[in-house]
Amino acid sequence: MTLRDIFAVNLRRYRYLQGFSQEELAHRAGIDRTYISALERRVYAASIDVIERLANELSVDPKELLSRQKNTSKK
């Protein structure tokens, strides 16, 4: 899994956890909704500044958007 893949998965996950639509997150972060969609679909790579803005709106540390999630399910 590439860093872009990890970011896309985490962005969508944290957005859902906050209960934000792509449109609401985009508005809060001052980013176009279609850009949020493109980030989640791995079309674009986010800049450090965008990662920071999104993390702030999602109330997470920016590193959380770039960190591989540990598998918490039991086998």
C-alpha positions as CSV (number, residue, x, y, z in Angstrom):
1,M,0.0,0.0,0.0
2,T,1.5,3.4,-1.0
3,L,1.4,6.5,1.2
4,R,-1.2,8.0,-1.1
5,D,-3.4,4.9,-0.6
6,I,-2.9,5.1,3.2
7,F,-3.8,8.8,3.2
8,A,-6.9,8.2,1.1
9,V,-8.2,5.5,3.4
10,N,-7.5,7.5,6.5
11,L,-9.0,10.7,5.1
12,R,-12.3,8.9,4.4
13,R,-12.2,7.0,7.7
14,Y,-11.7,10.1,9.8
15,R,-14.2,12.1,7.8
16,Y,-16.8,9.4,8.4
17,L,-15.9,9.3,12.1
18,Q,-16.6,13.0,12.4
19,G,-19.8,12.6,10.4
20,F,-18.7,15.1,7.7
21,S,-19.7,14.9,4.1
22,Q,-17.0,15.6,1.6
23,E,-18.8,19.0,1.0
24,E,-18.8,19.9,4.7
25,L,-15.1,18.9,5.2
26,A,-14.2,20.9,2.1
27,H,-16.0,24.0,3.3
28,R,-14.4,23.8,6.7
29,A,-10.9,23.4,5.3
30,G,-11.4,25.9,2.5
31,I,-10.9,23.3,-0.2
32,D,-13.0,22.4,-3.2
33,R,-15.3,19.4,-2.6
34,T,-14.1,17.8,-5.9
35,Y,-10.5,17.9,-4.5
36,I,-11.6,16.0,-1.4
37,S,-13.2,13.4,-3.7
38,A,-10.1,13.2,-5.8
39,L,-7.9,12.7,-2.7
40,E,-10.1,9.9,-1.5
41,R,-10.0,8.3,-4.9
42,R,-6.2,8.6,-5.0
43,V,-6.3,10.9,-8.1
44,Y,-4.2,13.6,-6.5
45,A,-1.5,13.7,-3.9
46,A,-2.1,16.2,-1.1
47,S,0.5,18.9,-0.1
48,I,1.7,19.2,3.4
49,D,-0.4,22.3,3.8
50,V,-3.5,20.5,2.7
51,I,-2.8,17.6,5.0
52,E,-2.4,20.0,7.9
53,R,-5.7,21.8,7.1
54,L,-7.6,18.6,6.8
55,A,-6.1,17.2,10.0
56,N,-7.1,20.3,11.9
57,E,-10.7,20.1,10.7
58,L,-10.8,16.4,11.5
59,S,-9.3,17.0,15.0
60,V,-6.5,14.6,14.4
61,D,-2.7,14.9,14.4
62,P,-1.5,15.2,10.7
63,K,0.6,12.0,11.2
64,E,-2.7,10.1,11.8
65,L,-3.7,10.8,8.2
66,L,-0.4,9.3,7.0
67,S,0.0,6.3,9.3
68,R,-0.9,2.8,8.4
69,Q,-3.7,1.6,10.7
70,K,-3.1,-1.4,12.9
71,N,-5.5,-4.3,12.3
72,T,-7.6,-4.4,15.4
73,S,-9.8,-7.3,14.4
74,K,-9.3,-10.7,16.1
75,K,-8.5,-13.7,13.9
